[in-house]
């Protein structure tokens, strides 16, 4: 059945005037015109900066050459080619992919829960992944299983188990009340965090390794890991983009969305499962990187409006840009020492979170 044949699609379409469609198209065009060049520039600059400084023009030439789009400049050395293509570019692209996923998942969670403070870790993904990763770190298992390693595999399983447990605890018949879902996520996160703390206390010699993972780490990025997660993340992001119109309907309230013909519980489950799966895959290879899914959707909402058909794609582009830039800062702010990227995103995100809380409180007092 086409969208035009669905009651909710007909009603929503009638509510959008011709002028409104023009505004949406102009916002999309402005977003792509601003976001894509900014993303490409950030990518090239991030790949050029490091212990060995490389001219950004040479970096661009190396990338284009490997993509068979241009020839290498005579000034580019073989060493520079190896540094860019084998070392830095996989890390930069992995950071971009993780940033895009966290931002899109954050925007989707905020749509489902109709809560501007929701983020991808709301229902236990982070705590479950932390428990799984800590279990792998303190275990005698080798960390070279498949392309990910046992650490990533355990983190992914822990994240998905936490999401599944949260879902079951919150379920009332065939419905999942948003408040119960959030409270169940808090309970599961607390239990998983307690387990992580206990394992760290019992294995003090591995505490530093655990902390390094908990605050995000792209040092082990590689082409094999990137290609391993790309199909899953790309499919999830495509689904979230395609659900943008339905996310708009959820903002009317569940009763109104049902009156328009939407299967609300099925839609919410599809969005949450898709976003959680994508987040868990990314967390498995990068560790926990907070605030990306909170900051980026809000900035995009302020710039391009609340329409999720625009908001989700813009969150993908600017989320990738934000985390690539943050990873560059983590590598250079106290060079040659590197800090976990999650520390930098927290330093940026915590004040922004307080700003949102204050803004929401002022809105409630009006």
N, C-alpha and C positions, 0 to 999 in steps of 0.2 A: 504493500500500500504506500503510495507516494505521500510526501509531507503535505501536499496540498489537500489530500483526502482526510487528513487527521484534524479533528476539531480544534486541538490546541494550536496546530500550525496555522489554520485558517484565522483563528481569533488573534493570534500573535501577529500574523501578517497584516490583518486589517488595522491593528493598533499602530503600526509603523507607517507614518506618512511618507510621501515621496521625498519631502525635505529631510526627514529623519534618515532615509536610506542614503541620501547624498552625504549627510554628515558622517554616517558610518563609513562610507567609502572613502571620504576624505581623511578620516582618522586612520583607516587602514593604510592608505597611501602614505600619509605622513609618518606613520610608525615604521613602515618598511624603508622609506627613504632615509629616515634617521637611524634606525636600528641596524640594518644590514651593513652599511659602510662603517659604522662604529664598531660592530662586531669584527669585521675583517681587519680593521686597523688595530684593534686591541689584540687580535690573534697574532698578527705579524710582529707587533712590538713585543709581546710577551715571549714569542719564540726567539726574538733577537737578543734579549737581555739575559745575561747570566755571567758566570765566571769568565767566559770568553765572549766579549762583545762582538756582535756581527751586524753589519750594515743591514737595516731593514729591507733595502732594495735587493741585497743578495739573498736575504731570507725569502722574499717574495719570488725571486727568480728560481731558487731551489725548489720551492713548492710547486710552482708552475711547471718546471721541468719534469718533476716526478708525476705530475698529472698529464704530461704530454701536451701542454698548452703553450710552451715557450722553451727556448734554449737557454742553457746556463750562460751567465756572463763570464767572460774570461778572467775576471777578478775573483771568482768564487773558487775556493780551494776544496780539495777532497775532504779535508778535515771539517770544514764548515758544513759540507753536505751531510756528513755523518752526524755532526752535532745537532743540526736542525731536524733532519728527517728521522733519525733513529732514537734521539734522546728527547729533544724538547717538544717536537710537534705531537707525539703521542700523549705527552703530559698535558699540553695545552688543550688538545681536542677532548681529552677525557674530562678535564675541568669544565670545559664548555658544555659537554653532554650532561654531566652531573648537575651543573647550574641550571641548564634548561629544564631538566626533569624536576628538580626540587621546586623551581618557580612555578611551573605548570601545575604540579601536584598541589602546591600551596593555594593557587587560585581556585583549583577544583574543590579542595577541602572547604575553603571559605564559602564557595557557592552551595555546597551540600549542607553545611552546618549553619549557613547564614550568620557567620561569626567572623568579623574582620581580623580576629586574633588567632584564627585557626592556622595551623601549619602542617607540613607533611608528617611530622612526628607526633601528631596529636593523639593517635589511638594505639600507641605502643610500638611503632616501628623502630624508633631509636633505642628504647630500652631493651626490646627483644634482640635487636642486632648486637647491642653491646654485650648482652649475656652470652649470646652465641659466639661472638668473637673472643671474648675473654675465656670461654671454655676451650676454644681451639688453642689460644696462646699458652695456657697453663697445662695443656695436655701434652703427652709425649708424641703426638702425631707429627709427621713431617709437614712442612708448610709448602709443599710443591705438588699438590694434587690438581690435576687438570690445568687449565690456564689460570684459574682464579687462585688456587691454593685452598687448603682446608680452612684457613681463617675466613676467607670470603664465603665459602660454602656454609660454614657454621653460622656466620652473620646473617646470611640470606634466610636460612631455615629458621633461625631465632626470630627474625623480623616477621616472617609470615605466620609462624605459630602464635606470636603475640597478637597480630591482627586478627587471626582466626578466633583466638580465645576471647578477645575483646568483643568481637561480633556476636559470639554465642552468649556471652554474659549479658549483653545489652538487648538481645532479641526477646520480644514479647509476642509470641505467636509468629505471625508473618511480618511484623513491623519492627522497626528499630528506632525507638524514640531518640532524637538527637541528644537530649540531655543525658539519657541513660548511656548512650554510646560514649559520650565524652567522659562520664564518671567511670565507666568500665575501663576506658583507656587509662585514666589516672590510676586506678587500682592495679591493673596489669603492669603499668610502668613502674609503680612503686615496688611491686613484688620482684620484677626483673632487676631493678636497680639494687635491691637488697641482695639478690643472688650474685650480681656482679661484684658488689662490695665485699661479700664474704669470700669469693674466689680470690680477690686481690689480697685480702688479709692473710689467706692461707698460702699465698704464693708471692711473697714480698719481692723476690728476685725478678719477677716479671712485671712489676707494677709500671715501670717506665715504658715498656713496650705497649702495655694496655693503654696508658694515658696517651701515647703518641697516636694510637689508632682512634681513640675516642674523640680526639680533636681534629681529625681529618688529615689525610696524607695522600699525596699524589706521587710520591717518590718511586713507587714500584709500577708506575704506568708503563704500558707497552702496547704495541700494535695488536698483539694477540688478545690481550684483555679487552681492548677497545672493540675489536671485531666480535668478540664473544658476547658482549652486552648490547651492541648496537641494534640487532634485530628486535630484541625484546623492548628496549626503550623506544625505538622509533615507532613500533606498532602501538605502544601505550600512548605516546604523544599524539599520534594520528587519531586514536580513538577519542582522547580528551578534546582535541580541536573539533572533531565532528560532533561532539556532544555540547558544544558551546551554546547553541540555540536552546537546548533543553535545560541547561543550567540557568538561562535567563528565566525560564518558566518557573523554576524552583524558587526564585526570589519573590514571586507573588505570594508564597505560602503554600503549604502542602495541600490544603483543602482546595484552594483556587487552581493549583496545578492538576489535581485530580478531576476537577470540574471541566478542565480543558481536554481531558482524555489521556493524560499521562499516567503511566504506571509508576507511581512515585517511588515505591519501595524498591522495585526492580531497577529503576534508574539510579537511585542513590547507591545501591549495592554495586552496580556496574562502575560508577565513577570511583567509589572508594576502593574497590578491588583493583581497578586499573591503576589508579594513582599510587596505591600502596605497593603493588607489585613492582612498578617502575622505580619507586623510591627505594625499596628493599634491594633491588639489583644494583642501584648506584651506591647505596650505603655499603654493600658488600665489598666494593672495590676501592672506596674512598674514605670509609669511616664516617663519623658523624660530623656534619657541617651544618651548624644551626643558622637560623634567621634568613637564609636565602629565600625560603618559601614564604616568609612573612614580609620582608622588605620589598622584593621585586614586584609582586602583584599589586601592592599598594601604590608604589611609584607609577606603575603602568596604569592603574586605575585613575590616578590623579591626572596623568598626561593624556590618556586616550578614552576615558570614560568607563562605565561599569558593564558595558555590553560584552558578554563572555565570548562572543564570536570574534571580537577584537582582542579582548583581554588575554585569553589563553595563548594565541600566537605571539603577541607582544611579550608576554611573560617568558616564553621560550627563548626569544631572541635576546632580551635584556638580561634574563637569568644567566644565559651562557656568557654574555659580556661581563656581567658582574663577577662571576666566579673566576673567570680567566684573569681579570684584573686583580681580584683578591689573592689568587695564587701567586701572581707576579709580585704583589706586595709582600706576601709571606716569604718569598725567596730573596727579596732584596732589602727589606726594611732594616735588618741587622746583619746583612751579608758580611762575611761568608756563611754565618750561621743561618739556618732556616727554621722558622717557627711553623707549627701546625696552622693550616689555613683556617681552621675552625676558630682559633683564637682571634684572628683578625676579623672574621665575619661577626663574631660575638661583640667585639669592640665597636663595630659599626652598628650592629643590630640592636644591642641593648638600649642605647639612647633612643633609637627609632621606636622601639617597642614601648618605652615610657611615653614618648610623644603620642603614640596611638592610644594608649590607655587614657592619657589626659584629654585627648580630643574626644574619645568616646564618652568619657565622664561629663565633659562640658555639654555634649550633645544630649545626654540624658537629663541634664539639669535645665535645659532650655524649655 
